[in-house]
Amino acid sequence: MSTFHIKAEDRDGSVRELEIEENPSGNLMAALTDAICGGMAGCGTCHITVSKGFEGLRKPEEDEEFMLDSLPNLTDQSRLSCQVALTSAIDGIELKVLGDGM
């Protein structure tokens, strides 16, 4: 099993460097927080922007795009961390937490 490294800037400006174990059935939200909302792209509280590595992530599905479109601070590099799988695509990404549930 592989280990991936990410850099996450929290809402308070603090930066965490995390090592995350590969788990294709897991999601980035679970690695960033203890929040348990079901990970169904239904609330937007796990909103992140990806400043490095965005192009390697799979494109958002319709449910995620719908939720993202409803967020006031949407950017071209916005994702819901509950929809980002823990695969090699996340290795080396840099992100900023925008959602208020994290």
Buried (B, 14 or more C-beta within 10 A) or exposed (E): EEEBEBBBBEEEEEEEEBEBEBBEEBBBBBBBBEBEBEBEBBBBBBBBBBBEBBEBBEEBEEEBBEBBEEBEEBBEBBBBBBBBBBBEBBBEBBBBBBBEBB
